[in-house]
Amino acid sequence: LFLLVLLTALDSVKSNPTIPPIFDIVTGLTGLIGIGRKLEGFHRLLKHTHCNGFDYEVDLLIDAHLVIALVPTTEADEAGCKPFLIHANSTDNKMHKEVIEVDTKEVLYEGLIHSEEHLLPLGHYSFDEVVGSFNKAAVDAYDHDDTFDIVENNCGDFLAHFLEHLGHETNENEMEVITTGLIYANPDLANMMRERVVGTLVDELSDHDLVFSVVKHKMGKMLKE
């Protein structure tokens, strides 16, 4: 049922650029950060080294704040592999990456139940690939320092760099889903971005096209020809 709801949401987006509200949103995805334990990084997870050969599902959680959920497959779950959330956070206007360990898939799904229309599956990868990509990804990866900027270096830049290292390939339909989800979650997002590009050619774009241009700029290196 969980997967069916997700696929229904994605099919709806492909035919209609407005994401339908499947559930009333009680809490944003930022509330998910509080359901697990913040870690210093994957390098300290010696207890999970047995998970390296198992696959994880990589899901992008789209809300006012972007988060990636790393969900163990059934085989990995039965082997005791934990789910994780990864994201880039801002402290004193400086970006840094974080890992949150979640106890079980059930706890993760409980935290997602009010936000399922914001979940975009991005594929299956081994835990070893996921850890390696997280360690290589940086918050200043795209010719920008680690200072937060709504256009140049927001929470999506680190995740885009992570996905690039993971070997993810995107397309314009996927970027459209992300764009629509971002605008749905934060209707004021385009205005916030527009304040940074006043007087440029980008300023002349519609709200949707402005946000799409930012998403495409960040994911362009992964665009499949």
Helices and strands as residue ranges (DSSP letters): H 2-15, G 29-35, E 37-39, G 42-44, G 46-51, E 55-61, E 67-72, H 74-78, E 84-91, E 94-101, H 105-112, G 116-118, E 119-126, H 127-136, H 155-166, H 172-185, H 189-194, G 201-204, H 207-219, G 220-222
